[in-house]
Amino acid sequence: MNMKTLLAASAALTLVTCSARTTQLVDVVESDVMVTETVEDVMPTGPAAELHRFILGARDLDLSPGLAIVVVQGDDVAYAADFGWADTEAGREVDAETVFYIASSTKSFTGMAAAKLAYDGRLDLDAPLSTYLSDLSMTPPLSEDSITLRQLLSHTHGIDNGGPIVLRTAFTGQHTPEMLLDLLAEQPAGDHGRSFEYGNMGYNVASMAMDAALGMSWKDVLAQEIFEPIGMSSTTAYRSAVDEDRLAMPYGWEPDGWERQEYAKHDSNMHAAGGMMTTTADLARWLIVNMNGGRIDGRQVLPAAVVAEAHTAVADNDDAWGPFSRDGYGLGWHVGTFDGSRQLHHFGGFTGFHTHVSFMPDERIGVAVLVNDSRLGAGLATAVAAFAYDAFRGLDDLDARSAEYLVELSERSEGARESTLADRARRAARPQSLPHPLEAYAGVYESPRLGKVFWTIRDGRLHAALGLAQSAVEVFNGEENQLRVELTGGGTVVAFEFPEGTDKAAALVVAGERFERIDDSPGTW
């Protein structure tokens, strides 16, 4: 089947529920199989129709359970559609009310809020960190007197991007302002000096300074300075503020289909570098404000100077995400080009989610794509966004571009699936026996920097929990007492230490961090 035939067939009938915001769904019975057909009240025309057909073709590759997209042009929404499932187990479809976690796309909001606070005279982006964290004394060569908020927000601060602050704020949720300040005092310098090095640390530290200066959480600052003025009524930095039946649930592809992932985000591990939930309808308003100098609905909701400052590159960068190049970084925005046209963007990824948010200021076109898978879905979101720009810029070779994108997307996704299959085969081939009973490993272990990790026995298997981060446990190398966990999204090896003559582990080491046993009770669930 050629590409045009494939797209035509997909547009006529799809087995995955899909709806544009103006559609209604009707059930059709064909050969005793219930399927869902899209019946449009007003069929998309022009660029919207081309994009709709492309998405249906891409959806046939099965790269994410669900997808939501919005395209804005000038002051208006030019296309909005929802596809597939927010929650496959509950049979709940993605719709205009579905709320997605957007991970690092949060940075553009934090950066804009900081620019607004500076404009109002409530913060000084070029003041040293010591102005706001007066009790901080950093480890040389770092100095609280030479790092500014602007450097923190543009990833040119020179602080190492790893360590306990990032772990505690993004994963475990175990932290207090005093604890983070103590950990920051011990944090080493990075390897890149003051040159651009992307990470979460700068935004974590910037939010510490903002909280201290304003006497309120960065979460409430974003609501007050950004969400409410723009009218983003379904956007929040608190998971507890969102009804569970509105949430898109996270998934990951496995050989036997889509597997539900742990929803790992809660109020305490929503952080300024990656801690927001929103809808495509609200992201449409965000894009309009960014493209129109702070104006929406005929009102100036953010000063034009604030928007311009957030968009101005502070750091040099030479990178790309697929076809989206990056040559600079502003306050929460990558600055670069797509297909020769200037573009600003910030994407986000976390277990079970990927977010694409971008706009072309000269063409005044913006795109947001949200999916609930972080691996295959990332490629899907990238291809859909790229084609959206092609369609709405009115390019005349859309059939060829569509075919090219879909072939590349298919090849890349097939490679990713093969990689997953190989990984699962390697893991399945490892013997799952251990030299000691499970009770010898179970217990509570503590690291002064990272906190307590609980190893319990659930249904005859070990389970690990480090704060909110939870993981099933596999044997990696039984003879060496090495186990495998996924507490931060990827596989990590944990080595248990058994002193000679003892029948219980005394300590464990993970990523160079040592945890000492502090409680012998195994905790069987």
C-alpha positions in Angstrom: 0.0 0.0 0.0 1.4 3.4 -0.9 1.5 6.3 1.4 -1.5 8.2 -0.1 -3.6 5.0 0.1 -2.5 4.4 3.7 -3.4 8.0 4.7 -6.7 7.9 2.9 -7.6 4.6 4.6 -6.6 5.9 8.0 -8.6 9.0 7.5 -11.7 7.0 6.7 -11.6 4.6 9.5 -9.3 4.1 12.5 -9.3 1.4 15.2 -7.9 3.9 17.7 -10.5 6.4 19.0 -9.7 9.9 17.7 -11.6 13.1 17.7 -11.0 16.6 16.6 -12.5 19.2 19.0 -15.5 19.6 16.7 -16.2 15.8 16.2 -18.6 13.4 17.6 -18.0 9.6 17.6 -20.4 7.0 16.3 -20.0 3.2 16.5 -19.9 1.2 13.3 -20.2 -2.6 13.1 -18.1 -4.2 10.3 -17.6 -8.0 10.1 -18.9 -8.3 13.8 -16.1 -6.1 15.0 -17.0 -2.8 16.8 -14.8 0.0 15.6 -15.0 3.8 16.0 -15.5 6.1 13.0 -14.8 9.8 13.1 -17.7 11.9 11.9 -16.8 15.6 11.7 -19.4 18.3 12.3 -17.1 20.5 10.3 -14.4 18.5 8.4 -10.9 20.1 8.7 -9.9 21.9 5.5 -6.6 23.3 4.2 -3.6 22.9 6.5 -5.7 21.4 9.3 -7.0 18.6 7.0 -3.4 17.8 5.9 -2.2 17.6 9.5 -5.2 15.5 10.6 -4.5 13.0 7.9 -0.8 12.9 8.8 -1.6 12.3 12.5 -4.0 9.4 11.6 -1.2 7.8 9.5 1.3 8.3 12.4 -1.2 6.9 14.9 -1.3 3.6 12.9 2.3 3.1 14.0 1.0 2.7 17.6 3.6 4.9 19.3 1.6 6.2 22.2 -1.7 5.3 23.8 -2.9 8.9 23.5 -2.1 12.2 21.9 -3.4 15.8 22.2 -2.4 18.6 19.9 -3.1 22.3 19.4 -1.9 24.6 16.7 -2.2 28.4 17.0 -1.9 30.9 14.3 -1.7 34.6 15.3 -4.4 35.1 17.9 -6.4 32.0 17.1 -6.5 28.3 17.5 -6.2 26.9 14.0 -6.4 23.2 14.9 -7.0 21.1 18.0 -7.6 17.4 18.2 -7.4 14.5 20.7 -6.5 10.9 19.9 -6.6 7.6 21.7 -6.6 6.8 25.4 -5.8 8.8 28.5 -6.4 5.6 30.6 -6.6 2.3 28.7 -7.7 0.3 31.8 -10.6 2.6 32.5 -11.5 3.0 28.8 -11.1 6.8 29.2 -10.3 8.7 26.0 -8.1 11.8 25.6 -10.3 14.8 25.3 -10.1 18.6 25.6 -10.2 18.3 29.4 -7.4 15.7 29.7 -4.5 17.0 31.9 -0.9 15.9 31.1 2.2 16.2 33.1 4.6 18.3 31.0 8.0 17.8 32.8 10.8 20.2 31.7 8.4 22.3 29.6 7.8 23.8 33.1 11.1 25.7 32.7 9.6 28.2 30.3 7.0 29.2 32.8 9.5 29.5 35.7 11.7 31.6 33.5 8.9 33.9 32.5 7.7 34.2 36.1 11.3 35.3 37.2 11.4 37.8 34.4 8.0 39.2 35.5 9.2 39.4 39.2 12.3 41.3 38.0 10.2 43.7 36.0 8.1 44.4 39.1 11.2 45.0 41.2 10.7 42.0 43.4 13.8 40.1 42.2 17.1 41.1 40.7 18.1 38.6 38.1 21.7 39.8 38.2 22.1 39.9 42.0 24.3 37.2 43.6 22.6 34.2 45.1 23.8 35.4 48.5 21.3 38.2 48.3 18.4 35.8 48.7 20.1 32.8 50.5 22.1 34.7 53.1 23.0 31.6 55.1 24.4 29.8 52.1 28.2 29.1 52.0 29.1 27.0 48.9 32.0 24.8 48.4 34.9 26.4 46.4 35.5 27.0 43.6 31.7 27.8 43.7 30.7 30.9 45.4 27.2 32.2 46.4 28.6 35.7 45.7 29.3 35.0 42.0 26.2 33.0 40.8 23.2 35.0 39.7 19.5 34.0 39.1 20.0 34.8 35.4 22.9 32.3 35.3 20.8 29.7 37.2 17.9 30.1 34.7 20.2 29.9 31.6 22.2 26.9 32.7 25.4 28.8 33.0 25.8 28.6 36.8 28.7 26.1 37.0 27.1 23.8 39.6 27.2 20.1 39.0 23.8 18.9 37.7 23.7 15.6 39.6 23.4 14.7 43.2 20.8 14.7 46.0 19.1 18.0 45.3 17.9 16.8 41.9 17.0 13.3 43.2 15.0 14.7 46.2 13.1 17.4 44.2 12.3 15.4 41.1 11.9 11.8 42.4 11.8 11.1 46.2 9.9 14.2 47.3 11.8 14.2 50.6 13.1 17.7 51.2 12.8 20.8 53.3 14.2 24.3 52.5 16.8 23.8 55.2 17.8 20.4 53.9 18.2 21.7 50.4 20.3 24.6 51.6 22.6 22.3 53.4 22.9 20.0 50.4 23.6 23.0 48.1 26.5 24.0 50.4 28.1 20.6 49.7 27.3 20.5 46.0 30.5 20.4 43.8 31.2 22.4 40.7 30.4 20.9 37.3 32.9 20.0 34.6 31.9 22.7 32.1 32.7 25.9 34.1 30.3 28.7 33.3 29.5 27.4 29.8 26.0 26.2 29.0 25.2 22.8 30.5 21.5 21.8 30.5 20.0 20.3 33.6 17.5 20.8 36.5 19.9 22.1 39.1 19.8 25.8 38.1 16.0 25.9 38.3 15.9 24.0 41.6 18.3 26.5 43.1 16.5 29.5 41.5 13.2 28.4 43.0 15.0 28.2 46.4 16.0 31.8 46.1 12.5 32.8 44.8 10.8 31.1 47.7 13.1 32.8 50.2 12.8 36.2 48.6 9.0 36.2 48.3 8.0 34.1 51.3 5.8 31.8 49.1 6.3 28.7 47.0 7.3 29.0 43.4 4.2 26.9 42.7 1.9 29.7 44.0 4.1 32.4 42.2 3.4 30.7 38.9 -0.3 30.6 39.6 -0.3 34.2 40.6 2.0 35.7 38.0 1.4 33.4 35.0 -1.6 31.0 35.1 -4.3 33.3 36.4 -3.5 36.4 34.3 -3.3 34.3 31.1 -6.5 32.4 31.9 -4.9 29.0 32.2 -7.6 27.6 34.4 -6.6 23.9 34.0 -2.9 24.4 34.8 -1.3 23.8 38.1 1.9 22.8 39.9 -0.1 20.7 42.3 -1.1 17.2 41.4 -3.6 17.2 44.3 -5.5 20.0 42.5 -6.4 17.8 39.5 -9.3 15.3 39.6 -7.9 11.8 39.0 -10.4 11.2 36.2 -8.9 14.1 34.2 -5.3 12.8 34.3 -3.6 11.2 31.3 -1.9 8.1 32.7 1.7 7.1 31.9 2.5 4.1 29.8 5.5 2.3 28.3 5.7 -0.1 25.4 6.4 -3.7 26.2 6.5 -6.7 23.8 2.9 -7.7 24.8 1.5 -4.1 24.5 1.2 -0.9 26.4 2.0 -1.3 30.1 0.8 1.1 32.7 3.6 2.9 34.6 3.6 4.2 38.1 2.2 7.7 38.2 5.4 9.0 40.0 4.4 12.7 40.3 2.9 14.1 43.5 2.9 17.5 45.1 6.2 17.1 46.9 8.2 16.0 43.8 6.8 18.7 41.5 9.7 21.1 41.1 10.5 24.3 39.3 12.5 22.5 36.6 9.7 20.0 35.9 6.5 20.3 37.9 3.4 21.4 36.0 0.2 19.8 34.7 -1.9 21.3 31.9 -4.1 20.8 28.8 -3.6 21.7 25.2 -6.3 24.4 25.5 -4.3 26.2 28.2 -1.0 25.7 26.2 -2.8 27.4 23.3 -3.2 30.5 25.5 0.4 30.3 26.6 1.6 30.2 23.0 -0.6 33.1 22.0 0.8 35.2 24.8 4.3 34.4 23.9 3.8 35.1 20.2 1.9 38.3 20.8 4.1 40.2 23.2 2.1 39.3 26.3 -1.4 40.1 24.8 -4.4 37.8 24.6 -8.2 38.5 24.3 -7.4 42.1 23.6 -5.6 42.5 27.0 -2.0 43.0 27.9 -1.6 40.2 30.5 2.2 40.3 30.7 4.4 43.3 29.9 5.9 43.1 26.4 9.4 43.7 28.0 9.0 40.6 30.2 8.2 38.4 27.3 11.0 39.8 25.2 13.5 39.2 28.1 12.5 35.6 28.5 12.9 35.0 24.7 16.4 36.6 24.5 19.2 34.2 24.4 21.6 34.5 27.3 23.7 31.4 26.7 25.2 30.0 23.5 24.3 26.5 22.6 25.0 24.1 19.7 22.5 21.3 19.8 19.4 19.9 18.2 16.4 17.7 19.0 15.6 16.0 15.7 14.9 18.7 13.1 14.7 21.5 15.8 18.1 23.1 16.2 19.3 25.0 19.2 21.9 27.8 19.2 20.9 29.7 22.4 19.0 29.6 25.6 17.0 32.3 27.2 15.0 32.2 30.4 13.4 28.8 30.0 13.4 28.8 26.2 15.7 27.1 23.7 16.3 29.5 20.8 17.0 28.1 17.4 15.6 27.3 14.0 13.3 24.8 12.2 13.7 24.5 8.5 15.5 27.9 8.3 12.9 29.8 10.4 13.5 31.1 13.9 11.8 29.1 16.5 11.7 28.9 20.3 10.8 25.7 22.1 11.0 23.7 25.3 10.3 20.0 25.4 9.8 17.8 28.4 10.2 14.1 29.2 9.5 11.9 32.2 8.5 8.2 32.6 5.3 7.9 30.6 5.1 11.4 29.2 6.6 13.6 26.5 5.7 17.2 25.8 6.5 19.4 22.7 5.8 23.2 23.1 7.2 25.5 20.4 6.5 28.6 18.3 7.8 30.5 15.3 7.7 34.2 16.3 8.0 35.6 12.7 5.4 33.3 11.2 3.3 33.5 14.4 2.6 29.8 14.4 2.8 27.7 17.6 2.4 24.0 18.3 1.9 21.9 21.5 1.8 18.1 21.4 1.2 16.0 24.5 1.6 12.2 24.6 1.5 9.6 27.4 4.6 7.6 26.5 8.1 8.9 26.9 10.1 6.8 24.4 8.2 6.0 21.2 5.9 8.9 22.0 8.8 11.4 21.9 9.4 10.6 18.2 5.7 10.8 17.5 5.4 14.2 19.0 8.4 15.5 17.2 7.2 14.3 13.8 3.7 15.6 14.3 5.0 19.0 15.4 7.4 19.2 12.4 4.6 18.3 9.9 2.3 20.9 11.6 4.8 23.6 10.8 5.1 22.4 7.3 1.3 22.3 6.8 0.6 25.7 8.3 3.4 27.4 6.5 1.7 26.4 3.3 4.5 24.3 1.9 3.7 22.7 -1.5 5.5 19.4 -1.1 3.4 18.0 1.9 2.8 14.6 0.4 6.6 14.0 0.0 7.3 15.4 3.5 4.5 13.3 5.0 5.9 10.1 3.5 9.5 11.0 4.5 8.4 11.7 8.2 6.4 8.5 8.4 9.1 6.3 7.0 11.7 7.8 9.3 9.3 7.5 12.3 8.6 3.9 11.4 12.2 3.0 11.2 13.2 4.8 14.4 10.3 3.2 16.3 11.1 -0.2 15.0 14.7 0.3 16.2 13.4 1.4 19.6 11.2 -1.7 19.8 14.0 -4.0 18.9 16.2 -2.4 21.5 13.4 -3.0 24.1 13.0 -6.6 23.0 16.8 -7.2 23.3 16.9 -5.6 26.8 14.0 -7.7 28.0 15.7 -10.8 26.6 18.9 -10.0 28.4 17.1 -9.4 31.7 15.0 -12.6 31.3 18.2 -14.6 30.7 19.7 -13.6 34.0 19.3 -16.1 36.8 17.0 -14.8 39.5 18.5 -16.8 42.4 20.3 -15.2 45.3 22.8 -16.6 47.8 20.7 -15.4 50.7 16.9 -15.5 51.5 15.0 -12.3 50.6 14.7 -11.4 54.3 18.5 -11.0 54.3 18.2 -8.0 51.9 14.9 -6.6 53.2 15.1 -3.7 55.7 15.7 0.0 55.9 18.9 1.6 54.8 19.9 5.2 55.1 22.3 7.6 53.3 22.8 11.0 55.0 22.5 12.7 51.6 19.8 10.7 49.9 17.6 9.5 52.8 16.1 6.2 53.7 15.4 3.4 51.2 12.9 0.7 52.2 13.4 -2.9 50.9 10.2 -4.9 51.5 8.9 -8.2 50.3 5.7 -8.1 48.3 4.1 -11.3 46.9 7.4 -13.1 47.3 9.5 -10.5 45.5 11.7 -7.6 46.7 10.4 -4.1 46.3 12.4 -0.9 46.8 11.1 2.6 47.8 13.1 5.8 48.2 10.5 8.3 49.2 7.9 8.5 46.4 10.2 6.7 44.0 9.1 3.0 43.8 10.5 0.0 41.9 10.1 -3.7 41.5 13.4 -5.5 41.9 15.3 -7.9 39.7 18.4 -9.9 40.2 21.3 -8.5 38.2 24.1 -10.7 39.4 23.1 -13.0 42.2 26.6 -14.3 43.0 27.7 -10.7 43.7 24.5 -9.8 45.5 23.7 -7.2 42.8 20.1 -6.3 42.2 18.5 -4.0 39.6 16.0 -1.2 40.3 14.3 1.6 38.3 13.8 4.3 40.9 14.6 7.2 38.6 13.2 5.9 35.3 16.3 3.9 34.1 17.9 0.7 35.4 20.4 1.0 38.2 22.4 -1.7 39.9 22.4 -1.9 43.6 25.3 -3.9 45.4 24.5 -5.3 48.8 27.4 -5.9 51.3 27.4 -8.9 53.6 30.2 -8.8 56.1 31.9 -12.2 56.6 30.0 -14.5 59.0 26.7 -12.4 58.8 23.4 -13.5 57.5 22.0 -10.1 56.7 23.2 -7.3 54.5 24.8 -4.5 56.4 24.8 -1.9 53.7 24.1 -1.3 50.0 25.8 0.9 47.4 24.0 2.5 44.5 25.6 5.0 42.0 28.5 5.4 44.4 26.3 6.3 47.4 26.5 4.1 50.5 23.4 3.3 52.5 23.8 1.7 55.9 21.2 -0.7 57.4 19.4 1.0 60.2 16.4 -1.4 60.7 16.4 -5.2 60.5 12.6 -5.6 60.1 12.0 -6.7 56.5 8.4 -5.4 56.1 6.5 -8.1 54.3 3.5 -6.9 52.3 
